[in-house]
Amino acid sequence: MQNNQSGHLAEFMALCYLRLKGYKFVARNLQNGHGTGAGEIDLIVKKQQTLVFVEVKKRRDIATAAHSILPKQQARIRRSAESFLAHHTEYGEFDIRFDAVLVEFPFKLKHLTNAF
């Protein structure tokens, strides 16, 4: 399986997993804040009054995936989240959280709440 295909599969698996945990889908692969140094947000989901920006990391093992979300990438995701919130005022009263879903094939997932 090619890397981009496995990445899309990992995101699909993460979304299914989060939906089973009661999260509702908001957006996927959102590229926001062009020209601001913002990065792509893999998934945006919500649960009750919490809006969650999710980074999905697929690696050969869960531990490697956990260590692959570097501070520079975290900052880009935060900037993108700020841009998203500026354009979607309907989420203005929501609590905000940054999570990660770590994926190891064939089928091992770990959800880290408040990952960064």
N, C-alpha and C positions, 0 to 999 in steps of 0.2 A: 504494500500500500504506500502511495506517495505521501510525503510529509504533509502537504496541504490537505489531502483527503483525510489523513488520520487526525489532523487538527480539527477539521469540521466534524468528524465523528466524535472526537472528545468533547467538543462543545455541545453536540446533540445529546450525548450521554449525560453531561453535566446538567443540561436543561431538564431532561427527563427526571433525573435524580432530584433536582430542586423542586420540580412540580410535585413529585411524590411526597416531598416534605412540606407541601402546602404553599409554595411560592407561586406567584402569578407572573407570567411573561410580560415584559414591557418592551424590550428591544434587544437586538442581537447584532454583533459586529458593527457597532456604532463608531464612526469616525467623525469626531466633533472638534470644533475649535481649530480649524485649519489656519496655519500661520502663527499659532500660539505655542507650538511645541507640544500640543496635546497628543495623546496616543489613542489607539483604538480601545474601546471597551467591548470585551467579549460578550458579556451578558448583562442585562439590567433586569432585575426582577423585583417584585414587591411582596411584602407579607404584612398584612394589616396596615399600619402607618409607618412602615420602614421601607425605604427604597434602598436596594442593595446593588452595588456595582461589583460585578464578579469577573475576576481574572481566572481563566481556565489554563492550566499548565499540564501538558502531556509530556511525560518523560519515561525513561526505561524503568524507573522506580519512583515511589512516592517521595522518598527523602530527597532525591535529586530535583524533583518537581518543586518541592517546598523551598529549596534554596535558589531557585531560578528566577524569582521575582525580585529583581534588584531595585535599590532605592531610586535610581534614575527612571525606571519604568513605572514605579509607584507614583512618582511625581507627575509623569505624563498622564497617567490614568486619572489622577486627582484633577488636573487641569481640564481634562476632557469632561469629567463629571461636573465641574463648575460650569462649563459651557452648556452642557445638557440642561442643567438646572436653570440657567439663565433663559433658555429658550422654552422650557416646559414648566411654567409657573404653577401648574396644577399640583406639582409635587413640593411646593414651597413650605408646607406645614409638616412634611414627612421627616422622620429621622433618617439619617444617611449612614450607610455602613459600606465598608470595602471588604469583600470576602474573596476567597480563592477556592476553587475546586481543583484538586490534584488528581490526575488520571494516569493510571498505569494499565497498559493493555495486558491481557485481554479484557478484564473487567474489574478493576479495582479503583474505587473513587474515595476521596477524603474531602470533606467540606470543612474549611477553616473559616469560622466567623471572625470578624474583626482582624483579618489577616494582616492588614497594614493601615 
